[in-house]
Amino acid sequence: MLALVAYGCQRNAHMVRRACQARDGGNRVHGILPRRMATLVHDCWKPYWKLECVYALCNAHLLHKLVFLHERTGQTWPQRMLDMLISAHDACAAARPVTAVLT
């Protein structure tokens, strides 16, 4: 029998915390994530929007969803959005010093 599992990973300058628990449609999301967060980077899973924090969307998940939408619907806007996000990434990478350290 397959079980849905929620996986959470948080990090700060000093440590990384990982946790897994049964996924039940979002009712337990508060049990995985700490009560206070600076920024929550996530994949648009609806229960995350209920948490009180600053949000950022995971670009890898957004790109994956845009490719899916473009391939399935044939609409052009997902490809244009995909191209814009990749161009923005490339522009940031070009402007960033080579010796920059990610924090």
C-alpha positions as CSV (number, residue, x, y, z in Angstrom):
1,M,0.0,0.0,0.0
2,L,1.3,3.4,-0.9
3,A,1.3,6.2,1.6
4,L,1.6,9.9,1.0
5,V,4.4,11.5,3.0
6,A,5.1,15.1,3.6
7,Y,8.8,16.1,3.7
8,G,10.0,19.3,5.3
9,C,13.5,20.7,5.2
10,Q,14.5,24.0,7.0
11,R,17.9,25.6,7.3
12,N,19.5,28.6,8.8
13,A,23.2,29.6,9.1
14,H,23.8,27.0,11.8
15,M,21.8,23.9,11.0
16,V,19.5,21.9,8.7
17,R,16.4,20.2,10.0
18,R,14.6,17.5,8.0
19,A,11.3,15.8,8.9
20,C,8.8,13.3,7.4
21,Q,5.3,12.4,8.5
22,A,2.1,11.1,7.0
23,R,0.5,13.5,4.6
24,D,-3.1,14.0,5.3
25,G,-4.2,16.8,3.0
26,G,-2.4,19.6,4.9
27,N,-3.7,19.2,8.4
28,R,-0.3,18.3,9.8
29,V,1.8,20.9,7.9
30,H,2.2,22.9,11.1
31,G,3.8,19.8,12.8
32,I,6.6,19.6,10.3
33,L,7.4,23.3,9.9
34,P,8.7,25.4,12.8
35,R,6.3,28.0,14.3
36,R,8.4,30.9,13.1
37,M,10.0,31.1,9.7
38,A,11.7,34.0,7.9
39,T,10.9,32.8,4.4
40,L,9.1,29.6,3.2
41,V,10.2,28.5,-0.2
42,H,7.6,26.0,-1.5
43,D,5.9,24.4,-4.5
44,C,2.4,26.0,-4.2
45,W,0.9,23.2,-2.1
46,K,-2.3,24.8,-0.8
47,P,-1.8,24.2,2.9
48,Y,1.5,26.1,2.9
49,W,-0.4,29.4,2.2
50,K,-2.1,29.1,5.6
51,L,1.2,29.6,7.4
52,E,2.2,33.1,8.7
53,C,5.5,33.9,7.0
54,V,7.1,35.4,3.9
55,Y,6.6,33.2,0.8
56,A,8.9,32.5,-2.1
57,L,8.0,30.0,-4.8
58,C,10.5,27.3,-5.8
59,N,11.6,28.0,-9.4
60,A,12.3,24.3,-10.1
61,H,8.7,23.5,-9.4
62,L,7.4,26.5,-11.4
63,L,9.5,25.5,-14.4
64,H,8.3,21.9,-14.2
65,K,4.6,23.1,-14.0
66,L,5.1,25.5,-16.9
67,V,6.6,22.8,-19.1
68,F,3.6,20.5,-18.2
69,L,1.1,23.2,-19.0
70,H,2.7,24.0,-22.4
71,E,3.0,20.4,-23.4
72,R,-0.5,19.5,-22.3
73,T,-2.5,22.6,-23.4
74,G,-0.5,23.8,-26.4
75,Q,-1.0,27.4,-25.1
76,T,1.9,29.8,-25.7
77,W,1.9,31.7,-22.4
78,P,3.6,29.0,-20.3
79,Q,6.5,28.9,-22.7
80,R,6.8,32.7,-22.7
81,M,6.8,32.7,-18.9
82,L,9.4,29.9,-18.9
83,D,11.6,31.8,-21.2
84,M,11.3,35.0,-19.1
85,L,12.2,33.1,-15.9
86,I,15.2,31.5,-17.5
87,S,16.3,34.9,-19.0
88,A,16.0,36.5,-15.5
89,H,18.1,33.7,-14.0
90,D,20.8,34.1,-16.7
91,A,20.9,37.8,-16.2
92,C,21.3,37.5,-12.4
93,A,24.0,34.8,-12.9
94,A,25.9,37.1,-15.3
95,A,25.7,40.0,-12.9
96,R,26.8,38.0,-9.9
97,P,30.5,38.0,-9.1
98,V,32.1,34.6,-9.7
99,T,33.3,34.4,-6.1
100,A,29.9,35.0,-4.5
101,V,29.0,32.7,-1.7
102,L,25.4,31.6,-1.4
103,T,23.9,32.0,2.0
